[in-house]
Amino acid sequence: MKQSNGKSLCRFLSVFFLLIFTHKIARAITIDVADSPDTNLSLALTAINSAEETIVMNAYELNSKEIAAALIKQIKNSVLVTILEEGQPVGGIGDEGIAIREKVVAAMNRSSLPHKFLVMSAETPRGLRQRRFHFNHAKYIIIDGQALLVGSENYTTSGHPVVGTKGTRGWETLIHDKGMASSFQQLFKSDSSMAFGDVFLASESRFRGPIPFVGQWNLDFFEMASLEGLLSPSRLPKPKTFEVTTINQLTSPNTSLTGLLNFIKGAKTSLDLELMSFSYRWGNTGNVSPLFQAIVDAARRGVEVRVLLNDETVFGNHRGSQAEMAKKTNNVLTAEQLEAIGKKEGLAMEAGIADVDAMGVKYIHNKGGLADGKKVLISSINWNRNSLENNRETAVVVHSEEVHDYYSALFETDWNASRTKKN
């Protein structure tokens, strides 16, 4: 009996000390959170300026002079910079984007380090190629292999606007975690590989090459001296910093559909979504979107659901004939479907189109979500079949009441501004 009691005590103590040890080595992850149009630029510049060895950037679009100037400054400081940019964004790159690319490439060329500015496109210097993804739509930056900036917004004048200018609504976070940075680093390594034929150097033939180097560092590139104040995040609104314990990564086309469905299905009390694009149809299949169905199912099991969708008419796509203007956008149709089901079945489910003027933004570019007062989705993924099955997209789900409260306050402001007119 004594021997048995002794063994039991040993097992108890082993488990006890194991739990204590596990608790001690459990490490909180520091993250900074920001939103566009208020603090995104500050957070992006903080991330870029903090680099001491390497910067790895995946960009759907890059036309922010402030971000480009920060990158150029770090190239000058002998930080190794590698960029992969989407070569065929919707609407094209534009003159500003081309000029930015040329200036960054020129800075890279004058350095002795092996910097790379890569482009993903079906239209390559060697002719048409089969692309791995419809769009390389992810937006992230890896700093020194130790931290990850990831979010919904492009590195543009609207996604990372200068203070006092109008921008888009979006969410972004800087995650100080080597494991998360390493995971995205492996993703970038695969996506930026030139072995598939859809990635090439921006300076290759058939594409506008870099401008020649003329003058000295302090005499060119966006009048660097005049931008010095903007390049100092201390002069900009400060992002908020929190400690979290759990962050999950989602990637399209690999894990995003499952991840988003789990985010919705895991909601027990509340689910708030703020989205640029959400179609209740699943592409051209004739089926209902599994995300739409999951939201309805969540409401049916008692979850309070609110969905705020962008006003797609701000893009000017519905200014043709009266017949064309009478057509309802995907977002309007989705919102109407959700509202109709909610009213018919007496569910706590509301949906509406954003009043971007009342919100004070150009449009909603966000792809974010909030659940149960403790989970936050920060994402590049639009809620349609193409984004989930064909694009390269990235997202993270942060588990934190404090981070949830931060973004929930923003959502409430946007929701109330947009619903006041309706009510």
Secondary structure, DSSP 4 states (H G I P E B T S, - for coil): -HHHHHHHHHHHHHHHHHHHHHHHH--PEEEEEEEETTTHHHHHHHHHHH-SSEEEEEES-B--HHHHHHHHHHHHTT-EEEEEEESS-TT--HHHHHHHHHHHHHHHHTSSS--EEEEE-SEETTEE---SSS-B---EEEETTTEEEEES--BSTTTSPPTTS---BEEEEEEE-HHHHHHHHHHHHHHT-GGGSSEEETTSTTS--PPPP-S-GGG-TTTHHHHTTTT-GGGSPPPEEEEESEEEEEEETTTHHHHHHHHHHT-SSEEEEEES-B-SB-TTSSSBPHHHHHHHHHHHTT-EEEEEE--GGGGTTT-SSHHHHHSPPHHHHHHHHHHHHHHHHT-SEEEEE--HHHHTSS-B--EEEEETTTEEEEE---BSHHHHHTSBEEEEEEE-HHHHHHHHHHHHHHHHHHHHHH-
